[in-house]
Amino acid sequence: MKYRKKPVNIDAFQYFGDNYPEWFRWLDGWCECENVFGHKFIEIDTLEGLMKAYYGDYIIRGVKGELYPCKADIFEMTYESLGDAE
């Protein structure tokens, strides 16, 4: 039997250490955000455990509000932009 993933709109942003206000709001409650400045990665508490998001990775908000990192090449093969659509 074959299956196809249902189309689901997601919220995501690409992590670069300098886009601080954006990722800090996203990670509130999902990450210990102290001591992350100047580091090349941040640690996110995901449903699968602690995961690292490195510069250039996307951080995705899942269908249940959970957050998880995704490598840029995988993200770009999997998702397309809807712009600022709600």
N, CA and C atoms as an extended XYZ file, in Angstrom:
258
Properties=species:S:1:pos:R:3:atomname:S:1:resname:S:1:resid:I:1 pbc="F F F"
N         0.832       -1.169        0.000 N   MET     1
C         0.000        0.000        0.000 CA  MET     1
C         0.884        1.242        0.000 C   MET     1
N         0.500        2.278       -0.765 N   LYS     2
C         1.247        3.531       -0.815 CA  LYS     2
C         0.442        4.629       -0.140 C   LYS     2
N         1.157        5.600        0.418 N   TYR     3
C         0.534        6.730        1.089 CA  TYR     3
C         1.200        8.016        0.633 C   TYR     3
N         0.450        9.090        0.716 N   ARG     4
C         0.996       10.410        0.411 CA  ARG     4
C         0.795       11.299        1.627 C   ARG     4
N         1.794       12.085        1.936 N   LYS     5
C         1.700       12.998        3.065 CA  LYS     5
C         0.625       14.047        2.789 C   LYS     5
N        -0.242       14.282        3.764 N   LYS     6
C        -1.275       15.302        3.626 CA  LYS     6
C        -0.621       16.672        3.562 C   LYS     6
N        -1.152       17.556        2.720 N   PRO     7
C        -0.581       18.912        2.701 CA  PRO     7
C        -0.925       19.645        3.991 C   PRO     7
N         0.092       20.166        4.638 N   VAL     8
C        -0.075       20.885        5.898 CA  VAL     8
C         0.740       22.166        5.808 C   VAL     8
N         0.121       23.292        6.115 N   ASN     9
C         0.860       24.543        6.162 CA  ASN     9
C         1.564       24.632        7.515 C   ASN     9
N         2.812       25.061        7.486 N   ILE    10
C         3.607       25.164        8.705 CA  ILE    10
C         4.174       26.567        8.841 C   ILE    10
N         4.591       26.911       10.024 N   ASP    11
C         5.374       28.117       10.269 CA  ASP    11
C         6.814       27.666       10.430 C   ASP    11
N         7.732       28.433        9.859 N   ALA    12
C         9.153       28.089        9.970 CA  ALA    12
C         9.977       29.354        9.760 C   ALA    12
N        11.206       29.331       10.235 N   PHE    13
C        12.162       30.382        9.931 CA  PHE    13
C        13.540       29.772        9.878 C   PHE    13
N        14.426       30.442        9.165 N   GLN    14
C        15.796       29.961        9.048 CA  GLN    14
C        16.621       30.599       10.158 C   GLN    14
N        17.299       29.773       10.931 N   TYR    15
C        18.079       30.238       12.082 CA  TYR    15
C        19.446       30.758       11.666 C   TYR    15
N        19.684       31.997       12.012 N   PHE    16
C        21.011       32.598       11.972 CA  PHE    16
C        21.130       33.304       13.306 C   PHE    16
N        22.219       33.182       13.972 N   GLY    17
C        22.359       33.740       15.310 CA  GLY    17
C        21.965       35.198       15.416 C   GLY    17
N        22.063       35.942       14.308 N   ASP    18
C        21.776       37.370       14.379 CA  ASP    18
C        20.293       37.700       14.230 C   ASP    18
N        19.436       36.733       13.923 N   ASN    19
C        18.002       37.042       13.871 CA  ASN    19
C        17.373       36.728       15.230 C   ASN    19
N        18.031       37.239       16.266 N   TYR    20
C        17.685       36.968       17.663 CA  TYR    20
C        16.219       37.206       18.033 C   TYR    20
N        15.637       38.374       17.779 N   PRO    21
C        14.257       38.559       18.285 CA  PRO    21
C        13.295       37.504       17.758 C   PRO    21
N        13.463       37.111       16.505 N   GLU    22
C        12.556       36.137       15.903 CA  GLU    22
C        12.699       34.763       16.551 C   GLU    22
N        13.901       34.226       16.621 N   TRP    23
C        14.037       32.867       17.167 CA  TRP    23
C        13.835       32.824       18.668 C   TRP    23
N        14.144       33.906       19.359 N   PHE    24
C        13.931       33.905       20.808 CA  PHE    24
C        12.440       33.765       21.135 C   PHE    24
N        11.577       34.474       20.402 N   ARG    25
C        10.124       34.357       20.616 CA  ARG    25
C         9.655       32.941       20.295 C   ARG    25
N        10.165       32.360       19.234 N   TRP    26
C         9.772       31.005       18.837 CA  TRP    26
C        10.168       29.975       19.877 C   TRP    26
N        11.342       30.111       20.431 N   LEU    27
C        11.877       29.082       21.313 CA  LEU    27
C        11.442       29.235       22.753 C   LEU    27
N        10.727       30.282       23.064 N   ASP    28
C        10.276       30.497       24.432 CA  ASP    28
C         9.506       29.273       24.919 C   ASP    28
N        10.016       28.651       25.950 N   GLY    29
C         9.385       27.465       26.515 CA  GLY    29
C         9.888       26.160       25.919 C   GLY    29
N        10.616       26.199       24.818 N   TRP    30
C        11.117       24.982       24.163 CA  TRP    30
C        12.631       24.881       24.252 C   TRP    30
N        13.262       25.910       24.806 N   CYS    31
C        14.724       25.941       24.783 CA  CYS    31
C        15.208       26.745       25.978 C   CYS    31
N        16.303       26.304       26.561 N   GLU    32
C        16.990       27.133       27.534 CA  GLU    32
C        17.811       28.130       26.733 C   GLU    32
N        17.359       29.357       26.661 N   CYS    33
C        17.942       30.332       25.745 CA  CYS    33
C        19.106       31.114       26.341 C   CYS    33
N        19.527       30.804       27.551 N   GLU    34
C        20.703       31.463       28.070 CA  GLU    34
C        21.946       30.768       27.514 C   GLU    34
N        23.000       31.497       27.422 N   ASN    35
C        24.290       30.971       26.943 CA  ASN    35
C        24.251       30.490       25.494 C   ASN    35
N        23.361       31.031       24.672 N   VAL    36
C        23.350       30.616       23.266 CA  VAL    36
C        23.962       31.673       22.363 C   VAL    36
N        24.163       32.862       22.856 N   PHE    37
C        24.689       33.934       22.017 CA  PHE    37
C        26.140       33.666       21.657 C   PHE    37
N        26.458       33.816       20.386 N   GLY    38
C        27.812       33.569       19.916 CA  GLY    38
C        28.091       32.119       19.596 C   GLY    38
N        27.138       31.229       19.827 N   HIS    39
C        27.323       29.814       19.501 CA  HIS    39
C        26.787       29.538       18.111 C   HIS    39
N        27.301       28.523       17.470 N   LYS    40
C        26.876       28.175       16.120 CA  LYS    40
C        25.641       27.290       16.113 C   LYS    40
N        25.125       26.955       17.286 N   PHE    41
C        23.906       26.152       17.346 CA  PHE    41
C        23.132       26.505       18.608 C   PHE    41
N        21.866       26.131       18.597 N   ILE    42
C        21.040       26.211       19.795 CA  ILE    42
C        20.431       24.840       20.003 C   ILE    42
N        20.115       24.524       21.232 N   GLU    43
C        19.507       23.230       21.543 CA  GLU    43
C        18.020       23.429       21.792 C   GLU    43
N        17.210       22.618       21.116 N   ILE    44
C        15.761       22.718       21.206 CA  ILE    44
C        15.226       21.433       21.820 C   ILE    44
N        14.354       21.590       22.784 N   ASP    45
C        13.703       20.439       23.409 CA  ASP    45
C        12.534       20.020       22.530 C   ASP    45
N        12.714       18.980       21.718 N   THR    46
C        11.680       18.507       20.803 CA  THR    46
C        10.939       17.335       21.431 C   THR    46
N         9.899       16.880       20.770 N   LEU    47
C         9.164       15.703       21.246 CA  LEU    47
C        10.031       14.447       21.203 C   LEU    47
N        11.078       14.455       20.369 N   GLU    48
C        11.995       13.314       20.264 CA  GLU    48
C        13.225       13.474       21.139 C   GLU    48
N        13.287       14.540       21.926 N   GLY    49
C        14.440       14.790       22.776 CA  GLY    49
C        15.160       16.058       22.355 C   GLY    49
N        16.305       16.312       22.958 N   LEU    50
C        17.086       17.506       22.690 CA  LEU    50
C        17.751       17.403       21.324 C   LEU    50
N        17.536       18.425       20.465 N   MET    51
C        18.132       18.449       19.131 CA  MET    51
C        18.828       19.784       18.925 C   MET    51
N        19.875       19.787       18.101 N   LYS    52
C        20.617       21.004       17.810 CA  LYS    52
C        20.164       21.592       16.475 C   LYS    52
N        20.013       22.911       16.456 N   ALA    53
C        19.784       23.654       15.214 CA  ALA    53
C        21.033       24.501       14.984 C   ALA    53
N        21.676       24.297       13.849 N   TYR    54
C        22.886       25.023       13.496 CA  TYR    54
C        22.534       26.200       12.593 C   TYR    54
N        23.471       27.163       12.478 N   TYR    55
C        23.247       28.303       11.583 CA  TYR    55
C        22.820       27.780       10.220 C   TYR    55
N        21.769       28.365        9.664 N   GLY    56
C        21.273       27.987        8.345 CA  GLY    56
C        20.166       26.955        8.385 C   GLY    56
N        20.020       26.239        9.504 N   ASP    57
C        18.916       25.276        9.628 CA  ASP    57
C        17.594       26.030        9.764 C   ASP    57
N        16.528       25.386        9.373 N   TYR    58
C        15.191       25.927        9.593 CA  TYR    58
C        14.654       25.364       10.899 C   TYR    58
N        13.849       26.149       11.572 N   ILE    59
C        13.139       25.673       12.752 CA  ILE    59
C        11.664       25.700       12.392 C   ILE    59
N        11.029       24.538       12.530 N   ILE    60
C         9.656       24.333       12.096 CA  ILE    60
C         8.754       24.182       13.313 C   ILE    60
N         7.585       24.803       13.239 N   ARG    61
C         6.562       24.585       14.265 CA  ARG    61
C         5.608       23.543       13.703 C   ARG    61
N         5.508       22.394       14.358 N   GLY    62
C         4.676       21.291       13.908 CA  GLY    62
C         3.192       21.522       14.149 C   GLY    62
N         2.387       20.560       13.753 N   VAL    63
C         0.933       20.695       13.817 CA  VAL    63
C         0.399       20.771       15.248 C   VAL    63
N         1.168       20.335       16.222 N   LYS    64
C         0.749       20.412       17.624 CA  LYS    64
C         1.475       21.516       18.380 C   LYS    64
N         2.147       22.408       17.654 N   GLY    65
C         2.871       23.507       18.276 CA  GLY    65
C         4.288       23.174       18.663 C   GLY    65
N         4.701       21.928       18.444 N   GLU    66
C         6.059       21.505       18.793 CA  GLU    66
C         7.059       22.111       17.812 C   GLU    66
N         8.293       22.265       18.250 N   LEU    67
C         9.355       22.811       17.406 CA  LEU    67
C        10.396       21.752       17.131 C   LEU    67
N        10.979       21.831       15.937 N   TYR    68
C        12.096       20.948       15.631 CA  TYR    68
C        12.916       21.539       14.499 C   TYR    68
N        14.236       21.260       14.470 N   PRO    69
C        15.105       21.778       13.417 CA  PRO    69
C        15.060       20.902       12.175 C   PRO    69
N        15.390       21.517       11.047 N   CYS    70
C        15.441       20.799        9.766 CA  CYS    70
C        16.581       21.401        8.945 C   CYS    70
N        17.429       20.558        8.386 N   LYS    71
C        18.527       21.027        7.537 CA  LYS    71
C        17.957       21.765        6.330 C   LYS    71
N        18.642       22.823        5.900 N   ALA    72
C        18.146       23.687        4.829 CA  ALA    72
C        17.866       22.920        3.541 C   ALA    72
N        18.745       21.997        3.149 N   ASP    73
C        18.524       21.285        1.887 CA  ASP    73
C        17.276       20.403        1.944 C   ASP    73
N        17.042       19.751        3.063 N   ILE    74
C        15.848       18.925        3.236 CA  ILE    74
C        14.602       19.812        3.257 C   ILE    74
N        14.675       20.915        3.984 N   PHE    75
C        13.543       21.835        4.059 CA  PHE    75
C        13.160       22.325        2.667 C   PHE    75
N        14.148       22.739        1.878 N   GLU    76
C        13.879       23.302        0.562 CA  GLU    76
C        13.365       22.259       -0.430 C   GLU    76
N        13.684       20.981       -0.221 N   MET    77
C        13.130       19.918       -1.071 CA  MET    77
C        11.706       19.555       -0.652 C   MET    77
N        11.359       19.823        0.597 N   THR    78
C        10.094       19.374        1.162 CA  THR    78
C         9.008       20.448        1.169 C   THR    78
N         9.392       21.706        1.344 N   TYR    79
C         8.429       22.792        1.524 CA  TYR    79
C         8.590       23.846        0.453 C   TYR    79
N         7.485       24.558        0.175 N   GLU    80
C         7.538       25.730       -0.705 CA  GLU    80
C         6.908       26.888        0.039 C   GLU    80
N         7.362       28.094       -0.257 N   SER    81
C         6.886       29.277        0.444 CA  SER    81
C         5.457       29.626        0.048 C   SER    81
N         4.668       30.018        1.020 N   LEU    82
C         3.340       30.565        0.797 CA  LEU    82
C         3.337       32.060        1.052 C   LEU    82
N         4.520       32.636        1.218 N   GLY    83
C         4.627       34.050        1.556 CA  GLY    83
C         4.153       34.274        2.979 C   GLY    83
N         3.416       35.333        3.193 N   ASP    84
C         2.910       35.638        4.535 CA  ASP    84
C         1.466       35.199        4.700 C   ASP    84
N         1.017       34.215        3.932 N   ALA    85
C        -0.371       33.731        4.017 CA  ALA    85
C        -0.647       33.159        5.389 C   ALA    85
N        -1.830       33.351        5.868 N   GLU    86
C        -2.230       32.807        7.175 CA  GLU    86
C        -2.785       31.418        7.001 C   GLU    86
